[in-house]
Amino acid sequence: MAKKAALSYQEEFDAIRAEVDDAGVAAAASTLKAVCDGIGTSVPEWAATPYVINEEQLVSLKKAAQILGSIVEKVMAKYQRDSSFRALFGLDPKVENLTLVPTGRHAAVPLSRVDVVYNQATGDFTISDIMTGGVDGMGASVEISRAVSQTAAARQLADAHGGARTLDSADEAILSILHTYGSWANAQEGRNHPTHPAVAVLDVAGSKRTAETAYIIDRMRDRGCFARTTSFDKLRIAEVGGVRQLVDDNGPITCVWLRATADEAIASGKGLDALVEATRRGLVCTVGGYRSWPCCARTFFEVLRRSECRDLLTDEENAFIDKHIPETTVLSTDTDISDFYDQENWVLRGDDGQGTRGVYAGADLRKQDWRVRLVRGIRRRDAVQAAITPQELSVVSSTGEVSKKNVLLGLYVYEGRIGGLRAICGTGVSAASWKDRMEMGCLVVKE
């Protein structure tokens, strides 16, 4: 029997949900509140409708993650060895200097989230963004998926198709951090690094990721890690037991998970210098940031289509770029901006590595405002990217309200493999300007 497209599973869930008096939604809300209270944050706006794909499509997405991972590793390797190639990215000199710090790890990008507009009916997708710094949403995705999977409608859908499962992107991130640390420690000749690292999760004060960091640290401790949060101003290199180490007020650190983005890290102060020096000297394994930052530069998608990049890649990898990466132009004095006056077809990206910050959809702006942004973008070297037609689904909120919303699917990609899924939805032209945003759980059905 031919397998159904995932969209039909989504439609089937909608039909079940309409028939079921689902008291389980209230139980899910109670579960989420308990989790959020435990980490000191408010309950996010969430949907009782999960985002549903099947195992076959998950396998297809895993293959896509492998291809993208291979592309990124090849491009980042050339970036490291070729200064003329680095210049194509146009990074701020302070950021570029950080990207060249030797990390001693085997993967250029151990942790990332790739946001895609996914067509459940056909399995096709377009990549809208790659984030390697400030990666978030793992905690909410895990807990909402678990809670929604226990509702009557989700259980009935699972029972009808041989079962369904959720993915634990937080646990997979922890495993990737530990694997990266193990690889780094084994490569450090003449050093005796501990099997169980003292992990410090590093972020800036007041970060929106603070609550999620607390959630993940609890999960790390469950795996036997000596995990804690720290901040840039507490970092220094000191001699401990006759050995120079990176330390903070709580003692030595052997592994840092850097959650801050590039601009946040650079603005942090002297502590960044200590982290860079410790990383350079092999005193600490740093996961996140550094060599991965060029991947979330606004120029990255354009570079992927340049001959300097295409010559590095296989026919399959170049075909992947042509099919799944939106057309992107970095504005310069040579650019004819009239090519982008049909503003409904374009999005302007003004910031690096910030997700939807600094992103403006032409369809959201008045004609004059859009053209002013294009002119300003020439000086700033902003990027104009082809707009992506969003996927629209009927979504039921946790309070029972039904509405049509656009959906964005996030793929957590760890060392070139998918470690989890995240779905968010909202109303509006682009995710940068969505209103009524909600987190969605994700289910993978067997059949």
N, C-alpha and C positions, 0 to 999 in steps of 0.2 A: 504494500500500500504506500502510495507517495506521501511524503511528509508534507504537512501543511506549512505555509509560510507563517512566520512568527506573527505577522499582523493579524492573521485569523485567530491565533491564540489570544491576542490582545482583545479582539472583538468578542471572543468567547468569554473572556473574563468579564467584559462589560455586561454581557447578557446575564451571566451568573449573578453578578453584583446587583443587577436590577431586580432579581428575583429573591435574593437572600436577605432576610432581616439580620443584618450582620452586627450582633452585639460584640463581636470580636474586635471591631474597630475601637470601641471604648477601652477594651483590655489592652490593645496596642498603644493607645494614647497613654494609659497608665504606666505601661512598661517604659515608653520613651521618656515620660516625665521622671521616673525613678532614675534612669540612666543620666539624664541631663542634670537633675538635682545633685547627683553624685559627683559631677565634674564642674558644678557651679556655673551652668549656662542655661539659657532659656530654651524651651522646646522649639525646634525649627518648624516653620510652616511645612506641612507634609501632606502627601496625597494617599488616600486609601487605595488608589489604583496603582499597582506596580507596573513597571516597564518589563515586558515579557519578550524573551527571545528563546530559541530552542538550542539544543546541544550542537546541532549541525552548524548553526550560525555562529555559535561561540567558537567552534573549531576554526571557522573561516576568519573570525576576528583575531584569533590567536596567530594564524598564519600571517595576517596583515601586520600584527605587532612584531613578528619576527623579521619581516621584510623591512619595516620602518626602523627597527633596531639596527639591522645591518647597515642601512643607509646612513643612519646617524653616526655609528661608530667609524665608518669610512670617512665621512665628511669631517668629523672632529679630529681624526688622526691627521688629515691633511692640514687642517686648521693649525694644529700644533707645530707642524714642521715647515710651513710655507707662509712667510710674512706677507707676500703679495696676495695669497688666498685669504688670509685674515683680514686684509684691508677691505675686501668685498663686503664684510659684515658691518663696517662702519660703526663699531662699538666705541663708546666713550673710552678714552685712554686708561682711565682708572679701572674700568671693568675689564678691558683687554688684558691689562697687567695681571689681574687676578685669575683670568682664565688660563694663564700660562704657568701657574704655580704647580709644580709636580705633586701629584696626590698619591702616587704609589699604588693605586688601585687598578684593577684590570679593565673595568668598564668606564667609558666616558660618562655614561648616563645611567646610573644604577636605579634612580627613581624618577618617574615622570607621570604626568597625566596628559593624555591626548584626547581632546574634545572633538567629537564628530557629530555631524548630522547624518543619522542612520535611517535607511529605508527598510523597515521590517518586512515589507512585501517582497523586495528584490534582493536584499542583503547588500546593496550598494551603499557607499558612504562617501562623505567628503570631510576632510580634516579641517577644522576651523581654527584650532589653536594647539600649541604644545607648551606645556608648563613643566619646567624642571626646578624652579625655585618657588617657594610659597605654595607647594602642592598641598591642597586641603580637601575636605569633603569626605574623607575616609570613614571617620567615626559615624557621621550621620547616615552615610550610605549603608554601612553594616547594620546599624541598629534599626533603621527604618525597614530595611529588607527583611530582617528577622521578625520584626513585629508584624508587618503586613502579611508575611508568609503564614502566620498563625490565624489569620482571619478565615471565616467560614468560606468565603468566595475563593480565596487562594487555595485552601485545602481541597475544595471541590474540583478546582481546575487541575491541581496536581494529581488527585486520585483518578481523574478521567484520562490521564496521559502517562501513567506509570511513574509519577513522582515529579518533583521540582526541587531545586536547590538554590541557595544564595551563596555568594562569594564573599570571603572575608578579606577585603582589601587592606585592613589595618594589620592583621596578622601576617599577611604576605609581605607587607612593607617591612615589618620587623624582621622576618626571615631574610629578606634581601639585604637589610642593613647588616645583620649578623654574618651573612655569607660574604658580603663585601669586606667586612672587617677581617674575617678569617683569611680571605685571599690576600689582603694587605699584610696581615701579620706574618703569614707564611713567606711572603716575599721580602720581609725585612731581615736580611742576613745579619747574624751576630747579635740580634736583639731577642729578648725573652718576653714577648708580649703575652698577657694572660689569656687563657681560653675564653673566659667569660669577661667581656669588656666592661669597664665603667663608662656607660653611655651618657653623654650630656646632650640634651636637646636644646639647641641654641636658636633663640628668636629675639626679636626686639620687644621692648616694653610696650604694653598696650596692644599687642598684635591680636587680630581677629582670630588667630589660630590657637590662642592660649588654652581655651577649654578643650579643644581636640588634642592638644599636646598632653594635657593631663590624662585624658582617656587612653592615649597610646602608651604613655609611661606606665600606667597600671598594667596594660597588656604586656609590656616589656618585662616588668617585674615578675609576672606570672611565668615567664620563660627563663627566669633565673638571672636576668640582667641587673646590674647595679645602675639603675637609670634614674635620672633627675633632670630638671630644667636648669638652665643657666642663662646668663646674659653677657653681652660683649664686654661690659665694663668690669666684669668679675674675672676675666681671663688674663692669665699671665704665665710666663715660663719660669719655673723655679726648680731648685735642686731638692729632690726628695729621696732620701736613702742613698745619697751619692750619685743619683741619676737625674739628669735634667728632664722635666716633664711639663706638659701643659696642665695647669691646675686652675681651680676656682676656689671659692671660700669653703667648699666641701671636700677638697682634696684632689688627687690626681684624676685625669681624664684620659682614657685610651681611645675613645671613639666619640666623634661629634656628629650629630645629625643637624646640619644647617638648614633650618626652615625658612630663614629670611631670604628675601629676593635680593638681587644685586644692588639696587639702589638703597635698600634698607641696610644692607651690610656695610656699604661704603659710608653711609651717614652715621654709623654706630659709634665711631671713635677709635681709641687706641686698642681696644680689645681685639679688633680685627687684625691688627698687625701681629699680635701674639699668636692668633690662630694661624695666620699665613705662615709665620716663621716655624711654628710647630709642625704644620703640615709639610712644609718644604724640607724640614730636617728629618722627617719620618718619626716624629715623636707622637703623632696622633693620626688616626684614620678619620678623614673628613668625608662624609657622605652628603651629597647635595651641593649645589652651587659650583663655583670654580669652573671646571672644564665643561660643564653642561650648559652654562648660561648662553652661549651663542645659539643654542637650539631654540630658545624662546625669544630671540631678537626679532624685531619686526622685519628685518631684512632676510631672515632665514629662508622663507618660502621662495623668494626671488632667486637667491643663490642656488637653490636646488635645481633650477632650470638653466643655469648658466653652463657653458661648455666646460669650464674649469671643473665643474662638479660632475657633469654627466659622463665625462671621460673616466671617472673613478668607478662608475657603477655598472652593474650588469644590465642587460636588456630588460630583464624582469623588474629590476629596481627602478629604471627610468620609466617604464610603462606604469608602474605603481604611482610615481610622482605625477605623470601626465593625467592619470585617471582620478586620483584622490586628493591632490593638492590644488587649491584654488589659484587661478592666475593672480600674480602679485607684481606690482611695479613700485619700486622705491623712487619717490619724487626727487627730481634734480632740476637744475636750470635748463637742461636739455629736454625735459618732459613737456609734451604738449598736453596741458591739463584739460583742454577741451575734449579729449578722448574720454574723460570721466564726467562730463556734464550730465549724462543720463544717470543721474545720481541714484535712482532706484536699484541700479545694478552693482553698486559699489559700497564698500566699507573702508573707512580710513583708520589706520592703526598708528597711534602716536607714541605708545610706550612699549618698552621691552619687558617681557616676562611678568606681566601684570594681569593676565586673564582678560577681563572685559574693561579694565580701567584704561582710559585713553583711547577707547574704540568708539567710533561714531558711524552709524549707518546713514548713508545718504538719504534713504527714504524717511528718516526721522527728522530731517532738517529742512528748513526753508531753502529755496534755491540760492538766495544771496548768502546765507550762512554757510552752505555747503561750499560755495565757490571761494569764500574767504578762507575756509579751512584748507582747501587745496593750495591756495597761494601761500599760506603760512607753512604748509607742509613741505614746500620746496626748501625753505631754509632749515627746517628741522629734520629733513630726510625721512619724513613720514612715509608709510607704505599704504598704497591703495590696493585693496584685495577684492576680488569678485565676490559679490554677495551670494550667500548660499540659501536656497529655498528650504525653509524649515519643515520638519515633519510635524504635522498637527494630529493630536489625539484628543479624544474625549476623556477628561480626567475628573474623578470624583475626589473632592477634598475630604479631609478627616472629619469635617462637620457635615458631610453629605451633599454639598453643593456640586452640581455638575456643570462643567464649562469646557470649551475648546481651548487647548493650550498648545503652544509650540514646545518641542522637547529637544534637549541636547543630551547626548550620551557621552559620558566620560569613560575612557579606558585607562585604568591604572596600569602602566607598563613598567615592570621591574626587570632590569637587565634583559630587555628584549622580549619579555613574555608578559601576558596579561595576568595581573594579580587581583583584579577586581573591576567592578563596574559602578558607575554613578550616573543617575539620571536626574536632571532638573527640568522644570517646565515653567512657563510664564506666558504672558500675553504681550504682543508687540512685534516689531519687525525683526529686531536682532536681540541676542542675549545681552548685549551691552545696555540695552534700554528696556529690558523686560519689566513689566509690572506684575504684581500678584505672583511672585516667584514661589515655587514649592519644590521641596526635595521629594523624589520618588524612590521607592524601593525597587530592586531589580530581582526578577525571578528567571531561572533557566529551567525550562521544562524538558523532560527526557525525550518524549516522542517527537 
